Amino acid sequence: MKTRGHEANGGLHMVPFRGLRYVPERVGSLAAVTSPPYDVVVRPDGLHHLQSADPHNIVRLILPQAASPTARHEQAAATLDRWLAEGVLAPDPEPALYVYEQRKGELLQRGIIGALALSAPDEGIVLPHEDVMPHVVADRTALMRTTGANLEPLLLTYRSECGAVGASAVIDRVILGSPLLSTTTEDGFSHRLWSVTGAEHLAEIAADLARHQALIADGHHRWATYLRLRDEQPRPGAWDYGLVLLIDTARYPLQVRAIHRLLNRLPVADAVAAVEGLFRVREVEGPLPKVLDALAEATEEGNAFLLSGSGRFYLLDRPDADLLARTVRTDRPDTWRALDATVLHATLLEHVWRIPDSPEEITYIHDTAAAVEQAERRGGTAVLMHPVREDVVRDLAKQGVTMPRKSTSFGPKPATGLVLRSLSLD
């Protein structure tokens, strides 16, 4: 791998790598060995389902199961080594960038997977928009350090100024050829992957990306992990780069969904009682799509949340202005102060419910129905959120302002397991 030198400019710098990919003849099917990103898998049901889908499912690397963190990480490294030795995974013969396509019905997304040069937030090249949880970064760091691999790509976005030129033009030409792989996962998404190795194509992509900055859409903890590991290792070297999927949202707009909170130890009746007089509280009748419509309508007027538990739904809106003034910090832009996630964490969690943001107290769940179901099962409260617009996220990121952790869920997310990066090969 060519390391980044002084000749590089201030934009995105993505380089080819020798991708590790499943050997189709050694697994049941490519669909059976893939997984959603590690933080989307709903434990334990989703994890058990994926583990039973195929003995070589990628969750055995990204979410290894053992008695201690150290044992988990060592188990993942041993599994990776064994799969390489057995020919379950094999490196591609030459370094490449990869064009990746996801399609479901009318939804189409295409982007480029490669090894991106790492940059700090103050460089303004890759912009985070969410805070991270230290314990998650520590876990991902140990896993990545022990395996010596980037096991799944981050999702980054940028916006081109005009049509099919540069990287987009290369994508349009590459997809006319035969893909390296094609599969359809159980969620209905079809996935195709092509390699890009030609010098002209690579040069065209490099020149285009060098003019852009990127927003981290998904993978803030893994990006923080990349930066931590880079600082640990001798430089320059392979740890100066991290595996990413880069999407031009001017051509392929992403969907933005909310990430919900499950308050494991707070019954919904107690949650509702605590906010009486501080928010307007109304019980709303299901089913779930109907109450989500009510939430969307309420958010048009201001902060709103939907509480679920014990088979009931409660809509919270119209927070007391004095309460917000007392609890939401004033040294941030008005846009940040008005975010639902800001009000949830600063006002409700910290001051009203007094719940610490720890894994024992709060579980973050992407799927709305799963959040409701788990609140029922655990006797807790699901706090259902309405998504933030992408332009709000991008504007705050450009100002260097991060949103509360797990504020957004961009998608569709890349399937994990289609291409991995081994640091020892670069």
N, C-alpha and C positions, 0 to 999 in steps of 0.2 A: 504494500500500500504506500502510495506517495503521501508523505505528511505535508501538512500545511506550512508554507514558508512565507517569507516577507513579501513575495510577489502576489500573494492572494489579496483580494480586495475585501471590502467590508460586508459583502452579501453572503448568501448561502453557498456553501462549498460541499458538494456531495460527490463521493467517489465510489467506484465499483468495489465489490467484494465477492469472494467465493461463497455463494450461498450454500448452506446445508439444507438439503431437502429429503423428504421421505422417498424411499425407493418403492414405487407402487407394487412391485411384485412381492415385497416383504411385509405388506400390511393388508388388512381386509379391504379397506378403501381409503382414499384420501379424506373423504368426508368424515369417516369414523375416527380419524386421528387428530382432527382439528378441534379447536375450542374457542369460545369467546376470550377476550383478554382476562387476565387473572382476577381483576377486581369486579368483573361482571358475573363470574360464576357464583351462583347463590349456594352457599354451603348449608347443609351437607348434601341436599338432594341433587343439585346440579353437578356437584363434584362426583358423587357416586355414579350418576348416570353416564358421565363422560368416561370415568374409569372403566365401566363395564362395556362401553361401546367398542373398545379395542384395547388389547393389552399394551399397545404402544401409543395410546392417546397422549397428546402433548401435555395434558394436565399433570402427568407424572413428573414432568420437568418444572412446570411453572408453579404448581401447587403440590409439592411432594408431601407425603404424610408420614410422620415419624414422631417419636416421643418428645423430642426437643428441637429447637431451631437449628442447632448445629447438625443434629442427625438428619433433619430434613434436607438441609443444603448438601450435605455429603451424599445423601441418597440420590439427589438429583444429579450430582456430578457423576456418580457411579453409573446411574442409568444412562446418562448421555454417552459416557465412554463405552458402555456395553452395546448400545445401539449402533454406535459408529463401528465397533469391532465386528458386529454381526451383520453389518450392511443394511440395517434398517434405515439409517440416515447416511447420506453420502454427500461430499462436497461437489459442487459443479466444477468442471474442468478448468475454467478460467474466470477471472473476476468479471462481474457484470453489474449493471443496474437492472432493475426489474420493473416492467410495466405491470401493474396489478389492476384488474377490473372486477368490480362487484355489480351484480345486476339482480333486481327483483321487480318484476312487472315493469312499470314505467321508470322506476328508480335506477339510475345508472351512475356509477362513480368510477373514475379512473385516476391513477396517480403513479408515482415513481417510488420504488423502494430502493434505498441505498444507505451507505454509511455517511452520516452527516458530521462535518467538523463541529465540535462542541464550542459554545460561546456562552459567556456569562450574561445575565440579564442587562447589565449596564452597557454592554456592547450594542444592544438594540438590534441584534440579528435574529435571535429566537426569543420570542416574547411569551413568558408564562402569564397566565391570568388567574391562577388559583394558588392559595396557600397549600402546603403539604403537611402531612402528619409524620413527625419524626420517627415513630416506631415502624411505620410502613417503609420509609426510606431505608432505615437500618436493615429491615428484613430483605428488601429487594437488593440492597448493596451486598449483603452476605451471600445471597443466592447467586448473584451475577459474578461476584469475586470467586466463589468456590467452583462454579461451573466453567468460568472463563468464556462465557458466551452471552450474546444478546439474544434472548429466547423469543422475543416478540417485538414487533416494531411499534414505536410511538406513532400517533396520528398528528401530523402537522399540516397547516394550511397556509397558502399565500394567495394573493390576488394579482393576476396578470392585468396589464393595461389594455390589451387588445386581443383579438381573436386567436386563431390557431397558428401561433408562431412559437419559435423556440422549443421549450420542452413539450408544449402541447402539440406542436407539429410533429415532433418525433413520435409521441404516443400515437397519433393518428396513422403514421406510416407503419409503426411496429405491429399494431393490432391486425394488419392485413396478412401477417404471416401466421404460421402455426404456433399455438401456445405450447409452453413447456408442460403445463398441466391445466386440467379443466375438471371441476367438480361442483356439485350442488350440495350444500349442507342442509340439515334438517329444518333450519329456519326459512328455507325457500330461496336463499341467496345462491346464485351461481357465481363461481370464482374462476378467473383465468389469469395465468401468469406467463409473461414473455421475458426473455433476457435481451438486454441491450449491450452489445460488446463492440460494435463498430466505432472506430475512432471519430468519424464525422458526427455520428449521432451523439456520442459522449461529449464532444466539444460543443455541439449546439446546445445541449442541456446545460452544460457548465456555464456557458456564456449567458444564458437566460437567467439561471438561478442566481448568478452573482449580482443581479440587479435587485434582488428581492429580500425581504425579511419574512419570517414565518411566525405564525401564532400556534402555540401548543394547544391543540384541540382536545387530545386525550393522551395521558401519560405523564402528568406532572411529577409523580413520584419516581418514575423510571428516568425522567430527565434529570432530576436531582441526584439520582443514583449514578447516572453517567458522569455528572460533574464531580461527584465525590470520588469515584474510582479513578477518573482522570488525574485528580490531584494526588492520589496515592501512588501512581505509577511513574516510572522514569519517562521522561519526555525527550523528543517526540516518539510516538508509537501508536499502536493500534487502539489504545484506550483514549486517544484524542478524538475518537469518532464513536457515534452511536447509531444503531439501526432505527430508521424512521420510514414512514410512508408519508409522502408529501403530495397534497391535493391542491390543485388550482380551483378555488371555490368560485372564481369568476365563470368557469365552465361547468363545474360540478358542485353546486351548492350543497353543503352538509345540512342534515337535520339537527336541530338542537332540542334535546329533551332535558327534563329535570332529573335530579337524583334525590330520592326521598330519604327521610330519616325514620328509623325505627327506634323509639325510646323504650328500651327493653324492660325497665323497672318502673315505669310510670303508667298506671292504668288510665284509660281515656277519661273516666269520670273525674279523676283527680286533676288531670290536665285541663279539662274544661272548667272545673270549679276554680282553679287558680287564675284563669284569665277573665272571669266574670267582672265586668266593670272596667276592664282595661282594653278589651276588644269587643266589637259586636259579635255575639255568638248565636248561630242559628243551626238547629238540627235540620239536615237535608236528607231526603229519601233517595235510596239507590234506584237502579243499579249503578255500578261504578261509572260507566260512561256518562250517565246523567249528572252525577255529582261532580265529575271533572269538568263538565260544561259550566256548572255553576261556579266552580273555582276560576275558570278562565274568564268568565264574565266579571267576577268580583275584582280580579287583578287589573282590569282596565281602569278601575277607579283608585287603586292604591295597593298596599300590601294586603295579601290574603293567603290563608293556609287552610288546608282541609285535614282535619283530624279524624282518624279511623281507629276503631277498636270495639270489642264487645258487640259486633254486628251493627254498629251505628256510625253515622258520619256527622261531623260538625264543621261548619264553615266559620272561620275566624276572619274578620276584616275590620276596617275602620279603627285602627289602633288609636289610642289616646295620644294626642300630639305632645302633651307634657311628658308622657312616658317615653316616647321616642327621643325627645330632647334630652332627657336625663340619661338614657342608656346607650345611645348611638354616638360614637366618637365624632368630633366635629372637624378633625384635621384631614378629612378625606373629601373628594369631590361629592357634590350633591347626588350625582348618578350612583355612586357607590353607597351613599347613606340611604338611598331609597330602594336598594336591592332587597328582595324578599329574603335572600340568604343572610344578608347583613342583619336585618331585623330579627330573623329567627335566632341567630346565634347571640347577638348582642343583647337583645331585649328578652326574648322568651326563654332561651336555654340558660343564659347566665343570670338573669335578674328575676324572672318570674318563676320558672321551674327549678332553677339552680341545679342544673345537670351538667357535670363536667363532660367535655368532649373526649371521652375515652372509649376504647373498643367494648368495654364491659357495659357501658351505659348506652351508647349510640351505635347502631348498625346502619351503614349506608347501602341502600338498595336501589338499583336502576329500574327494575321492573315494578310497575305500579301494582298489579294484581298480587305479586309476590310480597310486597310491603304490607298490603292489607291482610293477606293470609297469615303472614308471620306475626302481625300484631294480634290477630285472633288467637293464634297458637300459644303465644307467650304471655298473653294478658297485658300487653303493653300498648303503646300508642304509635300509630304510623302518622307521620307528618308528611302529607303529600304536597308537593311543590309544583308551581307552574314554571315552564322554561323561560330562560332569559334570551332575548334576541341576540344574534351573532354580532350585529353592529355595536351593541352595548359592550359586549365582551371585548371586541377588538379595540374600541376606543379607550377603554380603561387600561388595557394592556399597553397601548402606545404611550399612555401617561405614566407607565410604570406602577400602576395600582393593581394589586392582586385582590381577587374576590375571595370570600370565605371558601375553605376547602370543600370540594365536591359540590360546587355550585351548578355545574353544567355537565351534560353528557352529549357530546357530539357523535354523530354517526351517519352512515353505518361504519362501524369499527372494523378494522381488518381482522380476518380470521387468523388466529394464532396457530402456527404449525405448518404454514405453507412454505415459509423460508426463514431460516435461522442464520445467525452470524457467529462463527467461532473466532474469538480473538487470536487464537493460535495460528490461524490460517492467513492473517493479514500482516 
